[in-house]
Amino acid sequence: MTDLAGLTIVDLTRILSGPFCTMYFADMGAEVIKVEPPGGDDTRRWGPPFVKGESAYYLSVNRNKRSVVLDIKTPLGKEALKRLIRRADVVVENFRPGTLERLGFGFEVLRRINPQIILASISGFGQTGPYRDDPGYDLIAQGMGGIMSSTGQPGGPPTKVGFSVADIGAGMWAIIGILTALLNREKVGAQWIDVSLLDAVVSWQTYVAANFFATGEEPAPAGNVHPNIAPYQSFASKDGYFNLAVGNDELWRRFCEAVGRPEWIEDPRFCTNSRRVQNRQELVELLQPLFQSRTTAEWVGLFRSRRIPAGPIYRFSELYADPQVLARKMIRMFHHKKIGEFRTIGIPIHFLHQDGHGREIAPPPALGEHSRQILRGLGFSERDIEQMIAESARK
């Protein structure tokens, strides 16, 4: 089985970006020890919705982990964290820059404890730069990173993406950084990976940034239209909406034949992608009445039969019933001792020769569920364990 068994991650993160990052390693078989402060990860209390008292938000990014509660401001708590770090491969944290140092566990301290340790730090703006000390959240990064000025309908207000893409993106870049550091650890030893939400958003701009660099023109909200390709956008059908992506001139030829307009193939207004982009409005005015003559299912079925990229715009209830999503095992189940069976998002990486998707998913841990087990494994006496648990309970 392809997995990361034998790798130990000390997870000091909370909220979303860090827990999403560490969940990947847990999903792939690494031991992820979620070190929670007294009271636990903030998201344990984020709701509604709650499922039998458990936060749906927390449940979404903490499966396959173990939880230990430590007050690392106390001598015993500090000692416990040192022992965890000594045995770990990676430490992941998403405190505000400087917090880990103030707690006595900056990178130089970690490297003395474990010369091979990899520290991954996720923050709003990074460990350097004039905004280093500013608090950063997903909404702030989407606004400053250009997403909100280029998303939404023309003439509309600034619009964010419907879920926390800056947080998730930073978590994914941290995964890549950690895996790169692990690959090079024998050559370079300990490493400190610095990832920010703002950098993550900026890194995705690709052709949008290139268009700006080439022309100096500010990208503006264009709805669901692609600035460089036509027709490549959402259209209204007889009963809803669908997406159409005619990404090259060969697809355009097939498209024209499919919709019964072969004369458009050589029409000088539309015969090349550049011409279609230049005459987009005229093209859309011809297409929209045509598309409203049939249902979304009819159009999508026709285009798929001709191998023209098209798809419905799903609501979540439709998405999670789609046969492709189900076939790819993107919906999994875990059994939680308090709430019973609960659906969760699957793993989007498939190892086709040795696929690990069949492994059972462990539910997100209860707060401090594994404290005694983990602390015993670190060599603490029962007396010290009970003292640490009592100190954490008093907070």
C-alpha positions in Angstrom: 0.0 0.0 0.0 1.3 3.4 -0.9 1.3 5.6 2.2 3.3 7.7 4.6 3.4 5.1 7.5 6.3 5.8 9.8 6.1 9.6 9.4 5.2 11.5 12.6 3.6 15.0 12.4 3.2 17.2 15.5 0.2 19.3 14.6 0.0 22.6 16.5 -2.6 24.1 14.1 -6.2 25.1 14.4 -9.0 26.5 12.3 -8.6 25.5 8.6 -5.3 26.0 6.7 -3.1 24.0 9.1 -5.6 21.2 9.9 -6.3 20.8 6.2 -2.5 20.4 5.6 -2.0 17.9 8.4 -5.2 15.9 7.4 -3.5 15.0 4.1 -0.6 13.4 6.0 -3.1 11.6 8.3 -5.1 10.3 5.3 -1.9 9.0 3.7 -1.0 7.0 6.8 1.3 9.3 8.8 0.8 9.5 12.6 -0.6 13.0 13.2 -0.7 14.1 16.8 -3.0 17.1 17.2 -1.7 19.1 20.1 -4.6 21.2 21.4 -4.6 24.0 24.0 -7.0 23.8 26.9 -10.4 24.3 25.4 -9.3 22.8 22.1 -9.3 23.9 18.5 -11.5 27.0 18.1 -13.6 25.3 15.4 -14.9 22.8 17.9 -17.2 25.6 18.9 -17.9 27.0 15.4 -21.5 26.5 14.5 -24.2 25.9 13.8 -24.4 23.4 12.3 -23.6 20.9 15.0 -24.2 17.2 14.8 -25.1 15.9 18.2 -22.9 18.6 19.7 -20.0 18.1 17.3 -19.1 21.0 15.0 -19.5 20.1 11.3 -16.6 22.6 10.6 -14.2 20.7 13.0 -15.3 17.3 11.6 -14.4 18.4 8.1 -10.6 18.7 8.5 -9.5 16.6 11.5 -10.1 12.9 10.6 -7.4 10.2 11.1 -5.6 12.2 13.8 -5.0 11.7 17.6 -5.6 14.5 20.1 -3.6 15.4 23.2 -4.3 18.5 25.3 -1.2 20.3 26.5 -0.8 23.7 28.2 2.6 24.5 26.8 2.9 27.5 29.1 3.4 25.1 32.0 6.7 23.2 32.7 5.1 19.8 32.2 3.4 20.9 29.0 6.6 22.3 27.6 8.4 19.1 28.5 5.7 17.0 26.8 6.0 19.0 23.6 9.8 18.7 23.6 9.5 14.9 23.8 7.0 14.9 21.0 9.3 17.0 18.8 12.2 14.8 19.6 10.3 11.9 18.1 8.7 13.8 15.2 9.6 14.3 11.6 7.5 17.5 11.1 6.0 20.2 13.1 3.2 22.3 11.6 1.9 25.5 13.1 -0.3 28.4 12.0 0.1 30.9 14.8 0.8 34.6 14.1 4.5 35.0 13.3 6.6 35.3 16.5 4.1 33.4 18.7 6.0 30.1 18.5 9.2 31.9 19.5 7.5 33.6 22.5 6.2 30.2 23.6 9.8 29.0 23.6 9.7 26.8 20.5 11.1 28.8 17.7 13.0 27.1 14.8 16.4 27.3 16.4 15.0 25.7 19.6 13.3 23.0 17.6 16.5 22.3 15.6 18.4 21.9 18.9 15.8 19.4 20.1 15.7 17.5 16.8 18.4 18.3 14.2 16.3 16.7 11.5 13.1 18.5 12.2 11.0 20.2 9.5 8.9 23.1 10.7 6.1 24.4 8.5 4.6 27.8 9.4 1.4 29.0 7.8 0.3 32.6 8.4 -1.7 35.4 6.8 1.3 37.3 5.3 4.4 35.2 6.0 7.4 35.4 8.4 8.9 38.4 6.6 7.7 41.7 5.1 5.9 44.8 6.4 2.7 43.0 7.1 4.3 40.1 9.0 2.7 40.9 12.3 -0.8 41.7 10.9 -3.6 39.1 11.5 -4.6 37.5 8.3 -7.7 35.5 7.4 -9.1 34.0 4.3 -11.3 36.9 3.5 -8.5 39.4 3.8 -6.2 37.3 1.5 -9.0 36.9 -1.1 -9.4 40.7 -1.1 -5.7 41.6 -1.2 -4.8 38.8 -3.6 -7.0 39.9 -6.5 -9.7 37.3 -6.3 -12.4 39.7 -5.2 -11.7 42.4 -7.7 -11.9 39.8 -10.6 -14.8 37.7 -9.4 -18.5 38.4 -9.7 -20.7 39.9 -12.3 -19.7 43.0 -14.4 -20.5 46.1 -12.5 -21.2 44.2 -9.3 -19.6 44.6 -5.9 -16.3 42.8 -4.9 -17.1 39.0 -4.5 -15.3 36.3 -2.7 -15.2 32.6 -3.7 -17.9 30.6 -1.9 -15.4 28.7 0.3 -12.1 29.4 1.9 -9.7 29.0 -1.0 -6.9 31.1 0.5 -6.8 28.9 3.6 -7.0 25.7 1.5 -4.4 26.9 -1.0 -2.0 27.8 1.7 -2.5 24.3 3.3 -1.8 22.7 -0.1 1.4 24.7 -0.6 2.5 23.7 2.9 2.0 20.0 1.9 4.2 20.5 -1.1 6.9 22.3 0.9 6.9 19.6 3.6 7.2 16.8 1.0 10.0 18.6 -0.7 11.8 19.1 2.6 11.4 15.5 3.5 12.9 14.5 0.2 16.0 16.6 0.8 16.3 16.1 4.5 19.3 13.8 4.3 21.2 16.4 2.4 20.3 19.6 4.2 18.8 18.5 7.6 16.3 20.7 9.4 14.3 23.2 7.4 11.7 25.9 8.1 9.0 26.3 5.5 7.2 29.6 5.3 3.8 29.8 3.6 1.3 32.6 3.6 -2.4 32.9 2.6 -1.6 36.0 0.5 1.2 34.3 -1.4 -1.0 31.3 -2.1 -3.6 33.5 -3.8 -1.1 35.5 -5.7 0.6 32.3 -7.0 -2.6 31.2 -8.7 -3.1 34.3 -10.9 -1.1 32.8 -13.8 -2.7 34.0 -17.1 -4.7 36.7 -15.3 -1.5 38.3 -14.0 0.2 37.7 -17.4 -2.7 39.6 -19.1 -2.2 42.5 -16.7 1.6 42.5 -17.2 1.1 42.4 -21.0 -1.5 45.2 -21.3 -1.5 47.1 -18.0 -5.3 46.8 -18.0 -6.9 45.9 -14.6 -8.7 42.6 -14.6 -12.4 43.2 -13.9 -15.3 41.0 -12.9 -16.6 39.2 -16.0 -19.1 36.8 -14.5 -18.3 33.3 -15.7 -16.6 34.4 -18.9 -13.0 33.4 -19.7 -11.0 36.5 -20.8 -9.0 34.6 -23.5 -11.4 32.0 -24.8 -14.9 32.1 -26.4 -17.4 30.6 -26.0 -16.2 29.6 -22.5 -18.8 30.5 -20.0 -22.2 29.7 -18.4 -25.3 29.9 -20.4 -29.0 29.8 -19.4 -31.0 26.8 -20.7 -34.7 26.2 -20.8 -34.7 25.0 -17.2 -31.5 26.3 -15.6 -27.8 26.9 -16.4 -24.9 24.9 -17.8 -21.2 25.5 -18.6 -19.7 25.3 -22.0 -16.0 25.3 -22.8 -15.1 25.5 -26.5 -11.4 25.6 -25.9 -10.0 25.5 -29.5 -11.0 25.7 -33.1 -11.5 22.0 -33.6 -14.0 22.0 -30.8 -15.6 25.1 -32.4 -16.1 23.1 -35.6 -17.7 20.2 -33.7 -19.8 22.6 -31.7 -21.2 24.3 -34.8 -22.1 21.0 -36.3 -23.7 19.8 -33.1 -26.0 22.9 -32.8 -26.9 22.8 -36.5 -25.0 26.0 -37.4 -22.3 24.7 -39.8 -22.1 28.1 -41.5 -20.5 29.6 -38.3 -17.4 27.4 -38.8 -16.0 29.7 -41.5 -17.8 32.9 -40.5 -15.1 35.6 -40.4 -16.5 36.8 -37.1 -16.0 33.5 -35.4 -13.7 31.3 -37.4 -10.8 31.5 -34.9 -10.6 31.8 -31.2 -9.2 35.3 -31.5 -12.1 36.4 -33.7 -14.6 34.9 -31.2 -13.0 36.7 -28.3 -13.1 40.0 -30.2 -16.7 39.4 -31.2 -17.8 37.7 -28.0 -20.9 39.9 -27.4 -22.3 39.2 -30.9 -21.6 35.5 -30.5 -23.3 35.3 -27.1 -26.4 37.2 -28.5 -26.7 34.4 -31.1 -26.1 31.5 -28.7 -28.3 32.5 -25.7 -31.7 32.3 -27.5 -30.6 29.0 -29.0 -29.6 27.5 -25.7 -33.0 28.5 -24.1 -34.7 26.1 -26.5 -33.6 23.0 -24.7 -33.0 21.8 -21.1 -29.6 21.7 -19.4 -29.7 17.8 -19.5 -30.4 17.9 -23.3 -27.6 20.3 -24.1 -25.1 18.6 -21.8 -26.0 15.2 -23.2 -25.6 16.4 -26.8 -22.3 18.0 -26.2 -20.9 15.1 -24.3 -21.9 12.8 -27.1 -19.8 14.9 -29.5 -16.9 15.2 -27.0 -17.4 18.9 -26.5 -16.7 20.0 -22.9 -19.9 20.9 -21.1 -21.4 20.3 -17.7 -24.3 21.2 -15.4 -23.9 23.7 -12.6 -24.7 21.5 -9.6 -26.3 22.2 -6.3 -24.6 20.2 -3.5 -27.4 17.7 -3.4 -26.8 16.9 -7.1 -23.0 17.0 -6.8 -22.9 14.3 -4.0 -25.2 12.0 -6.1 -23.2 12.3 -9.3 -22.0 8.9 -10.5 -18.5 10.2 -11.4 -18.0 11.7 -7.9 -19.2 8.4 -6.4 -17.1 6.3 -8.7 -14.0 8.3 -7.7 -14.8 7.6 -4.0 -15.0 11.3 -3.3 -17.6 10.7 -0.6 -16.5 8.5 2.3 -17.9 7.5 5.6 -16.5 7.3 9.1 -18.1 6.1 12.3 -18.1 8.5 15.1 -18.9 7.1 18.6 -21.1 10.1 19.4 -22.9 10.8 16.1 -22.7 7.5 14.3 -22.1 7.4 10.5 -21.0 10.7 9.0 -20.1 11.5 5.4 -16.8 13.2 4.6 -14.9 14.3 1.5 -12.7 11.7 -0.1 -9.0 11.8 -1.0 -8.4 13.3 -4.5 -5.2 11.4 -5.1 -5.4 7.9 -6.5 -2.4 5.5 -6.7 -3.7 3.3 -9.5 -1.3 0.4 -8.8 -1.7 0.4 -5.0 -4.7 2.5 -4.2 -5.0 3.4 -0.6 -8.6 4.6 -0.8 -10.0 1.4 0.7 -8.5 2.1 4.2 -10.9 2.8 6.9 -11.2 6.4 8.0 -10.8 7.2 11.6 -13.2 9.9 12.9 -11.9 13.3 14.1 -10.8 12.8 17.7 -12.6 14.1 20.7 -10.8 16.8 22.7 -7.9 15.1 24.5 -9.2 11.7 23.5 -5.6 10.3 23.3 -3.9 12.4 26.0 -3.2 9.6 28.4 -2.1 7.2 25.7 0.3 9.7 24.1 1.7 10.9 27.4 2.4 7.4 28.6 4.2 6.7 25.3 6.4 9.7 26.0 7.4 8.2 29.4 5.5 10.4 31.8 4.5 9.0 35.1 0.8 8.6 36.0 1.2 11.4 38.5 2.5 13.8 35.9 -0.2 12.8 33.4 -2.9 13.5 35.9 -1.3 16.8 36.8 -1.2 17.9 33.1 -4.8 16.8 32.6 -5.9 18.8 35.7 -3.9 21.9 34.6 -5.6 21.8 31.2 -9.1 21.3 32.7 -8.7 24.5 34.9 -8.3 26.8 31.8 
